[in-house]
Amino acid sequence: MNLNETQIKEKIEEITEKIKNSDDLLDDFKREPVKTLEKLLDIDLPDELIEKIVDGVKAKITVDRASDLLGGLSGLFKKK
């Protein structure tokens, strides 16, 4: 299966949302990211492609968490 860069980004977005919305999937992803993604995608991808997706999902989850934390902190600095 050949995916272009846009399709990879779309898969990363799709998978990230699924993982973020399920504590079980998040735990599975932390333990076995490749196996978890293959299960979610329901396909066996070449290692180089699956690693790109794993890296993208990890980065997206990290960025989203940082954004959530910063958003929560912004209320602390509002003028009263």
C-alpha positions as CSV (number, residue, x, y, z in Angstrom):
1,M,0.0,0.0,0.0
2,N,1.5,3.3,-1.0
3,L,0.3,6.4,0.8
4,N,1.3,9.9,-0.2
5,E,2.2,12.6,2.3
6,T,-1.3,14.0,2.5
7,Q,-2.8,10.6,3.2
8,I,-0.2,9.9,5.9
9,K,-1.1,13.2,7.6
10,E,-4.8,12.3,7.4
11,K,-4.2,8.9,8.9
12,I,-2.2,10.6,11.7
13,E,-5.0,12.9,12.5
14,E,-7.6,10.2,12.4
15,I,-5.6,7.8,14.6
16,T,-4.6,10.5,17.0
17,E,-8.2,11.4,17.7
18,K,-9.1,7.7,18.3
19,I,-6.2,7.3,20.7
20,K,-6.8,10.5,22.6
21,N,-10.4,9.6,23.1
22,S,-9.7,6.1,24.5
23,D,-7.6,5.5,27.6
24,D,-7.3,1.8,26.6
25,L,-6.0,2.7,23.2
26,L,-3.6,5.3,24.6
27,D,-2.2,2.7,27.0
28,D,-1.9,0.2,24.2
29,F,-0.2,2.8,22.0
30,K,2.3,3.6,24.7
31,R,3.2,-0.1,25.2
32,E,3.1,-1.3,21.6
33,P,2.7,1.6,19.1
34,V,3.2,-0.4,15.9
35,K,0.9,-3.2,16.9
36,T,-1.8,-0.7,18.1
37,L,-1.6,1.2,14.8
38,E,-1.8,-1.9,12.7
39,K,-4.9,-3.0,14.6
40,L,-6.5,0.5,14.2
41,L,-5.6,0.6,10.5
42,D,-6.6,-3.1,10.0
43,I,-3.7,-3.4,7.5
44,D,-0.1,-4.5,7.6
45,L,2.2,-1.7,6.5
46,P,5.8,-1.6,5.6
47,D,8.0,-0.9,8.7
48,E,9.2,2.5,7.3
49,L,5.7,3.7,6.7
50,I,4.3,2.5,10.1
51,E,7.3,4.2,11.9
52,K,6.5,7.5,10.1
53,I,2.9,7.2,11.3
54,V,3.9,6.2,14.9
55,D,6.3,9.2,15.0
56,G,3.6,11.5,13.7
57,V,1.0,10.3,16.2
58,K,3.4,10.6,19.1
59,A,4.2,14.2,18.0
60,K,0.6,15.1,17.6
61,I,-0.4,13.8,21.0
62,T,2.5,15.7,22.6
63,V,1.6,18.9,20.8
64,D,-2.1,18.6,21.7
65,R,-1.3,17.9,25.4
66,A,1.0,20.9,25.6
67,S,-1.7,23.1,23.9
68,D,-4.3,21.8,26.4
69,L,-2.0,22.5,29.4
70,L,-1.1,26.0,28.1
71,G,-4.8,26.8,27.5
72,G,-5.6,25.8,31.1
73,L,-2.8,28.0,32.4
74,S,-3.9,31.1,30.5
75,G,-6.7,31.6,32.9
76,L,-4.2,32.1,35.7
77,F,-2.8,35.2,34.1
78,K,-6.0,37.0,33.3
79,K,-6.5,40.4,34.9
80,K,-9.2,40.6,37.5
